[in-house]
């Protein structure tokens, strides 16, 4: 292995705050030691950098973590991973550095870690402590999810890079080899340290680490009779507590078996077991007191060994089995390699080194020289360089301010048509291809029916064709036996249920009211009025606030076309009063909302009150609608002032501030419509400004700076995840964009108003 002379040096002021995830002392394991050493190296090399440590916790409440630990993540509690993601996202950290090892993260093969990483938007750098040649199905799935999410991957041996390329198809350019860090200690004569441990006049062979069968200690014990026969003063020291998982399973039975083996072979006076987990400085003193370091590990695939790295770092002659890390770090006569489980070869190699002070010291000097390329400050510099590179590679966000000109997209029917057939509009897609497996629903066909009354331009023939298709779906969905609309229909046109949800029924009434009022052809207005009169009485049985709001929107539209319509008036009065009652029950300081939780389509509730207030001339409804719209608009504002749709993770969290993801197009459209209603009712330009701010979310002025509108074909992506776009284009998303296009296009025709709104947004 060539020495690393190309590691970057110097500070990078761009990296000022990172999050570090892994085990941490006082937890007893190699990853905890590594993560702690990494933290210390970062703080020593970059004292002004903020490093937030998130410690994986296999026994919550057991460890007394130091102040350096920002928070602990209970290993098997998936919700804790999501909470941590939110905390990291809100902390201002510029990147996350993950220490990945199998067995320290919860879920199948550690999949809970992926749930955390999928909820953050900042770059991820992952150090892989194990890279498997033959991963199980779950291990492959989770590893490849991590590899997709990570901007950079760090391995500690070149073999790791080769396995990632061959087994997982990872591009070499994404992988960086940074050797395991080692302490920065001066080269020393072992004799200077031996008195401290009572080892004067002893030739010491040393192994340290958590005691477990995976360390191959039996091989060294079996080698000691031959070593002791030639060097009676030889002492093999095994330092380390028994691995906690092994203790939990069988107590100290394994340690007892090793003791018994030493007695059986007659070398118990040549072997010393030190049952302790010592701190770093004491460990290094132990190491420097040793004449030879031995790693008899039996696993050829072991790609990282912190104990081996530390031994090389302080200049120990090493005798080792040829596992991956040893073959690389000890190459070119920087150590001695012997066969796996070959006790005789270990004895021969150790005796040869103990026989010759000159050979032993020369090997120690070569090892120390290699170790100087691996000291912790060099690791910190190399890792920070990788973090800076990922930050610099991120795409630039679309700026919120300074946009020279606002131009609404023209309504475009092509995306809707792509998702539609002779039955109606299909629900879902895979990318832009309709997914027939999920069939149709009345929710989307009701929205499509509303669009037919509002979209321009569209030829008369096209409008007539598609209006009849979507209207026929709504009509067929009505089940006179249950007096409810059905919602879900399979692709074979068989209904999946006899009764749809309240919200889907409310949305059907809304579409009928809009068609009765705004339909371009009298034949459809007449049809919608008759079906509304037949079906709208079911609204009085609704309990869902959104179903009530949808019915109110349909009733308000019906009143526009048929002033004095008795059923519509009753719906608006009853549900308007009920919404105001819900607000009184749920209201708290800083919580001006109808429910104790946030959910979907939130802005429809204040919109319903605003439209009811205008239709009935009820000032109380109007005032309540405007105040709650102002409150929800505030909740839907990101740190930079842009529109931030209420994330789906926010749903069901009582009196809790909204979470940023996942964001869906439906929320932006609802806000556009509600703000247009507020502008129509008040004439205040600020509501036009709010509508434009929400609309710009589709164009890329959002948390990720990514446009959701697919301008070239009238489509719309399904949402924003922390890691990017949901690139499917389902019916709900496409309809949300096109209905928002219609609303903003109508608003844009009032040039002076929109110009004023633009000045307010800018």
N, C-alpha and C positions, 0 to 999 in steps of 0.2 A: 504494500500500500504506500503510495507516494505521500510525502508530507504535504500538509495543506499550507501553502504559502500565499494563497489568494484570498484569505478571509478578509472581509472589509473591516476597516478601522475608522474611528472617528464617530462623532455624534450625528444623529439625524433628527433635527429639531421638529420635523413634521410628525414624528411619533411621540405623542405626549401622554397617551392614556390607553391602556389595553386591559382586557380581562383574561385571566389565566385560569384554566379549568383542569383539575387533576386531583389526586390524593395529596395530602399535606401532613407534615409532622404536627402532632405527635403520633399520628397513625403509623404503625410499624409495617412498612413495606418499601420496596425499592422505588416505586413510583412516587410515594410520598417524599422520600429523600430527594429524588430527582427534581420534583416540582418545587420543593423548598429551596434546593440549591439554585434552580433556575431563577426563582424570585429574588434570592439574595444577589445573584450575579447581575440581574437587570438593575436592581436598586444601587448596587455598587458602581456599575458602569454608567448608569443614567440616573443619577439621584433625583432629578426633577421629574422623572416619568412616574405617572400614577399607574400602579399595577394592582388591580382588584383580583384577589384570589377567591375562587369558588371551589371549595373543597368537597370532593366526593366522600360521602359518609356512609359506611357500611353498618355502623352501630350508633344511630342518632342518640345524642346525649352522653355518649361514653367519653369522647375526646374533649379535652380542654384546649381548644384552638387558640393560638396567639392572636394578638390584635391585627396582625397582617392579613388574617382571613376575613374577607368581606362577608361571606356567608357560606353555609354548608348546604349540600344537596343530598337529602336522604336517597340512597341508591335506588330503592325500589318504588319510590313515590313519584309517579309520572307528573302529577300536578306540580310538584316542587321544581321539576325541570322547566315547566312552562312559566312558573313564577320567576324563576331565575332568568329566563330569557327576557321577560318583561323588565326586570331590574337592570339587566345588562343594556338593553335597548334604551332605557331611560337614563342610563348613567353618563352617556356621552363618550363611552369607550369607542375607540377608532377601529379596533380589531379584537378578535378572540383567538387565543392560542390554546389549543386543546392538547392535552397529553392523553393519547389513546392507548389503552391496554385492554385486552379481553378480561372480563370478569369484574371490572370496577364500575361499570355502568349498568343500570337496570334494564329490564325487558329482555326479549329474546336477542341474544348476541349483543346486548348493549344498545338496543334500538331507541331507548329513551333519550339518549344523547342526540339522536337525529331529530327528535321532536323539539328539543331545545334549539338546535342550530337552525331548524326551519322557521323559527319564530323571530329571528334577528336578521337585520339587513346589512350589518357590517361584515367586512371580510373575515374569513376563518382560515387559520393556519393550524395544521394538525401535525403533531409529532407522533409517528407510529413506533411504538416500542416493540411490537410483534407484527411480523408480516408472514402470513401463513401460505405455505405452498399448496395445501389442499384444504381450503376452508369448507365448512359445511354450508348448506343452502342458506341458513340464517346468517352465518358469518359473512358469506359473500354478499348477501343482500344489504346488510348493514354497512359493511366496508365500502361497497360501491356507492351507497348513498352518501357516506362521509367523503369519499373521493370526489363525488360530484359537487358537494357543497363547499369543499375546501378550495381556496384560491391557490394555496401552496401546501405541499406535503413535504415534511422533513423525515428522512430516515437516517439511521446512524451507521449504516454500512452500505456499501455499493450493491451488495447482494439484494438488499431491500428494494432498491430501484429496479433491478433486473426482475425480481418477482412481481412487482407492481406492473411492469410493462407486459410480462408474459402471462400472468394469471388474470389481471384485471384490465389490460389494455390501456394503461395510463400513459399519457404523453410524457416523455422524459423531461420536457421543458417545465412541467409542473412540479417535478420532484427535485429536491435539493438534499445533498448529503452533508449533514453537520455532525461531526463526531460527538459522542457522549462527552459532556464536560468533565474536567478533572480539576482537583485543587491546585492552587498556585503555591507550592512549597519548595523550599530549597532542597537540593540533593543532600543526603545525609548518610553518614556511616551508621549501620544498624547498632553497633556497639554503644553509641551515644544514647540509645533509648532503652536498651535491654534491662538495665538495672531497675527501671521504674516498674517492670513487670516481674522481676525476680528471675530473669532469664540469663543472668551472667553465665558465661562459659557454655551456653547452649547454642546449637545451630538450629535455627527456627524456620520451620516451614509453616506457612500461614494460609488459612482460608477463612473468609467471613461472609456473612449473609444470613438471612432467615433460614433456619434448619428445616430441610424437607428432602424427601427422596429424590427430587429433581436436581439436587446438587451433587450427587455421585460420591458422597463422603466415604461410602463403603469401599470404593476403589482405592482411595488413599490409605485407609486403614489397612487394607490388605497389602499395600506396598510397604508399610512401615517395618515389618520384620526384616526385610532385606536392607532397608535403610539403616535400621538400628544395628544390624549385624556389622555393618561397615563403619557406622558413626554412632557409637553408643550414646553420645550426648545429644543426638538429634531429638527435636521436640516438634511434634505436629500440633499446632494450635488451631482449634475450630471455634471461632467467635460468632456468637449470634443466638438470639432467642429462637425457639421453635416457632415455625410459621403459625400465626393465630388460627388460621383455618384448620390446620392439622391438630392443634391443641383442642379446638372445639370438637373435633371428631374423635380423637383417641387419647387426649391428654399428652403426657410425655413418653408414651410407649415407644415412639420412634427413637428418641434420644437414648432411652434405656437399651434399645436393641444395639445401638452403636457402641455404647459402653460395654455391653456384653461381648460384642465382637472383638473389641480391643483386648479384653481380658482373655478371651479364648485364644487369641493369637499371641498372647504374652507380651503385648506392647503397651499395656495400660500406663506404664511409667514413661512412655515416649509420646503419649497423646494427652492433651489438655483440652477439655471442653469448657468454654466460658459462656455461660447462659446469660447473655445480656444484650440489650439493644443500646449501643453507646452513641454519644453525640459525635458530630463530625470531627472535631479536633482530637478527641480521644481515639477515634477510629484511625485517624491518620498517624497518630503516635504508635498505635499497634502495628500498622503497616510498615512504618519506617524502622521498627524494631526487628522486622523479619528479614531473614536472609534470602528466602525464596517464597514466591507466591504460587499456589496451586489452584487451578480450576478444573476439577475432574468431571465437569458437567456431562451428562449422558445424551443430551438432546442435540443432534447435529444441526437442527434448524434454528437454534437459538441465535437471534440476530442482534441482540443487545445484552451486554453485561456491564452494569455499573461497577461491580466489584473489580472486574478485570480492568476497566478504564482507570479506576482509582489507583490500582496497583501499578500500572504503567506510568500514570501521572507522577508518582513519587519515585519512580525508578527502581522497581523491583524486577529481578529476573523471574520470569514466569514459565511454569511448566503447565501445559493445558491440553485438554482434548481439542480436536479440530472442529469445534462448532463454528458457525458462520462468522461471528464477531471475532473470535480468536484467530481464525485464518487470515483475516484482513489486518487486524491491528498488530499481530505478531509476525507478519510476513517480513521477508528480507532480513532474517536473522535478528529479529527484535524479541524473540522468545523461543521456547522449545515446544513443539507439538508432538503428542504421542496418541496412540489409538484409544478409541472409546473403550472403557472398562479394562484397559490393559495395565494391571497393577505392576507387572514386571517391568514394563516400559517406563512407568512413572518412577519406580525405584531406581532404574538405571540412569535416567535423566537427572534425577535429584542427586544421586551419588556423584555423578560426573561434575555437577556444579559445586557440590560441597567439597569435592577433592581439590578443586582449583580456584583459589581466591582470584587469580588473574582473570580466568574465563568468566567467573561469576560477576566480577566488578565491571568487566568490559560489557557484558550483556546488560547490566544495570544502567550503565551510562547510555547505551543505545536506546533502551526503553525510556529513559528520562528525556532524552532529546525528542523522541516522538511525542511524549506527553506534553511537551511545551507547546505543541501546535494545537492542543486540545483543552487548554485551561479555560475556565468558565468565562472570563472576560471575552475571549475569542468567540465562544458560543453565543454570548449575549449580542455581540456586534453582528454576527452572521444572521441571527434570528431577526433582529431589528431591521436589518437590511431587507430581509424577505417581507417583513410586515410593511415596510415603507413601499416596497415594489407593488404589493397588492393594493395599497391605498392609491398609489399613482396610476394604477391600471384601471381603476373604477371609472365607468362612464360619467361624464359630466351631466348634472341634473339640468333640466329645463328651468331657467330662472323664473321666479315668481314675479319679480318686478322688472320694469324696463322693457316689457314686450312692446314693440313699436306699434303693432296694430292687432286688434282683435277681429277675427272673422269666424263666424259660426259655420260649421259644416252644413252643407245642403242636405236635407233629408234624402236618404238613399234606400230604395226598397230592395236592392239586390240581396242583401244579407237575409232579410226576412223571407224573400222568395226562395232562396237556397234551402232554408229550413222547412219549407212548406210543401205539401202535396195536396192531392184531391180531398183528403180527409181533414186536414188542418195543419197547424204548425207543430212540428216535432219538438220535444222538450230539450234534448241534449245533443251535443256534438262531440266528436273526437277531433280536436283541432277545428277545422272548418267543415268537416264531413258529418252530416246528420247521423246520429246514432239511433237506429231504429229499435234497438233493444228496449229502450225506455218509453217508447210510444209518445202519447200526447197528454196534455192536461188542459183543463178549462182555464186555469190561471193564464197561461200563455196565449190561448186563443181569444180570451177576453181582452187582453192587452192588444193583440193584433187587430181585433175588431175596432178598438178605440183608435188605433193608428190609421185605419182606413178612413176615418172621418177627418183626420188632421194632416195627413201627409200630402205635400205638393213638392215637385210636380209628380203626377201619375196620370196616365191616360185614363179616359173614361172606361174603356173596355177592361183595362187591368184592375181598376178600382172596383168595378162591378163584379168581376170574376172572383177576386179575393174577398171582397165583403161578403159575398154569398157563401163562400166556403167557411169563413170564420163564424158567420152568423149561424150557418147550419150546424156547426159543432156545438155552439152554445145552446141552440134549440134542442139538439139531440141529447145534450147533457141533462136537460131537465127531466127528472123522474117524477111523474105525477103520482106514483104510488107512495113514495116517501115524502113527496113535496119538498125535495131538495135537488140541487144540481149535483151530478156526479162530477168527479174531478179527473181521475186517471183512466186512460184508455190505452190498451195494448195496441201494437202495430197492426194486429189482425182485426181491429175495430171492435173487439170485445171489451166491455167495461170491466175494470178491475175492482169496482166497488159499487154499492147502491147509493151511497151518500158521501159526498165530498166534505171537506173541512168547512168550518164556518168562514174562514178567510177566503177560500175559493168561491163560496157562495156569495159572499159580499162583493168580491171582484166581478162576478158575473152580473150582479145587479148594477154595479158601476158602469160596466160596458153597455148594458142596455140603456141606462139613462143617457149616456153620452151619445149613443147612436140615435136615440129618439130626438135628441136636441141638435146634434151636429152632423148627422148622416147626410151625405151629399145627394142622395136620391130619396124621394118621398116614400117609395116602396119600402125602403129599409127603416125609415123613421116610423112609419106606421107599424111595421112588424115589431120593432123594438118597444114601442109604446104599449102595444097589446101584451107582449110577453112580460114587460115590466109590471104592468098592472096585475097580471096573473101571479107573478112570482114574488114580488117585493114584500107582501105581507109576512113572508118567512123571516124578514129582518127583525121583527119584534121578538123573535126567539133567540137572537144572537146574544152571546155573552162576551165574545172576544172584542176588545177595544178596536182592533184593526178591522175586523169584519164590520163593526158598526161604522167606523170611519169610511170604509169603502162604500157601504150602502148610502151614507150621507152624501158622498161625492156624486153617486148616481142620482140621488134625489135632488140635489142642487142643480144638476144638469137638466133634470126633468122639469124643474120649476122654471128654468130659463125658457124652455120651449112651451110650457103649459102653465102659465101663472095661476096660482090658486089651486094647483093639483093637491087634493086633500091628503092622499097617502104620503106624498113626498113631504108635505108640511109636518105630518105626524112623525115621520122618520127623523127629520131634522130637529124638531123640538125635543123629542124624547132622548135621542142619542146625544144631542148637544148638552142637554142637562146632565146626562149620565157621565159624559166626559168631564164636565166641570166638577161633578161630584168625585170622580176618581182623582182629579187633581188635588182637591181638598184633602182627600184621605192620604195621598202619597207625598204631598209637598213637605219638604224639610228645608232648613236653611241651606242654600246653595243647591237645592234640588227642586227645580220647577218643572215637574213632569207628572204624567198621568199614571205611571207605574213606578214601582220601586226598582225596576230593572230597565235596561235598554234592550231593544230587540231589533227587528228588521222593519224597513219601510217607515221609519220613525216619523218623518216629516208629514206623513199622511194624516196624523191625528190633528196637529194644528191647522193643516190645510182644510180639513173637514169643518172645523169650527169657523175658520175665516169665511169659507164659502157659505156656510149656514148663516153666519152673521150677516153677510151681504144679502142673501136671499130673503131672510126673515126680518132684516133690519133690527137685529138683536145686538146692541152695543156690547152686552156682556160676553156674548159668544165671540165677537170680533176682538175684544180686548184680551180675552183668554187665549185665543188663537195666536195673536201677534206676540204676546209675552212668551208663550211656550215655544213659538217658532224662533224667537230671538235666543232663548235658552239653548235649544237643540242646535242652533247654528253655532253658538259658542262652543258647545261640546264637539262640534265637527270642524274644529279649527286646529291645524297643526302648529308646531312651534314657530314655523316661518310665516304663519298667517294664511297659508293655503288651505283648501278644503281637505279634510281628512274624514272619510266615511267611517261611521261607527263600525269597528271590526267585529266579525262574528264571534271572536273570543270574548267580547264584552257581554254577550247575551247571558242573562240569568245571574248576574252578579249584583246583589242588592246594594243600592246607593253607592255604587263604585264608579269611579271615573272610567271613561271608555278606553278600550285598548285599541291599538292601531291596526290590527290585522285579524282575519282576512277582510279586505275591503271589496265591496261588490257594487256593480254599476247601478243596481236598483236604488241605493241610497242617494246617489248624486241626482238621479232623475226625480225622486220624490222631493228633494230639496229644491231643485229647479222649479218644479210645479208649485210647491208651497210658496216660494218667494215671488213667483209671478202672480199668484193669487193675492199675496200681501200687497204687491205693487198696484194691482188692479183696484184693490180696496182702498188704499191710502194715497196713492200717487207719489209716495216717497221713493226717491231715486235709490236710497240705500238698499231697498229690497231688490231692485234690478241689479245692483252691484252684487248682492248675495247670490242671486241666480247665476250671474256670469261666473262668479268665483267657484260655485259648485260645478258648473258646466266645464270649466277649464280642467277639472280633474280628468275628464276623458281625454283631453289633449296633451296630458303629460305633466300638468302642474299638480303633482301629488307627492307622496312621501318617497317614491322611488324615481321620480322624474321620467316615468315611462308612459307613453301614450297607450290608452286602451282602445281607442277608436282605430279600426282598420279601414283607413280612408279609401283605399283602392277598391274595396268591394262591399262597403256598407256593413261590415261586421264589427263586432266588439268583443274583446277578450273578457273572460268570465270573472276576472278580479285581480287584485294585488295580494300576493303572498310576501312574506318578508324577503324571500329569496328571488322574487321577480314576478312575472306575469303568470297567471293561469291561462295558458294559451288556447284552451278550448273556447268555442264561441257558441254558447247555448242560446236558446230562444229568449230567455229573460234578459240576458245582457244585450243582445242585439236590439230588442224592442225598447229597452231602457234608453239606449243611445239615440235611436231614431225618434222616440217620443220627446227626448230632451232636445234633439235637433229641431223638431217642429216648434217646441215652446220658445227656444232661443231665437229661432228664425223670425217668429212672429214678434218677439220683443225687439229684435234688431231693426225691424222696420220703423220703429220709433227712434230715428237716428239721434236726435238730441238727447233723449233719455239715456240711451246706451252709451253715448259719448260721455255723459256725466258719470254713469256707472263705471266706465272704464277708468276715468280719472280717479275715482274712489278706490278701485281695485289696485291700480298702479301706485 
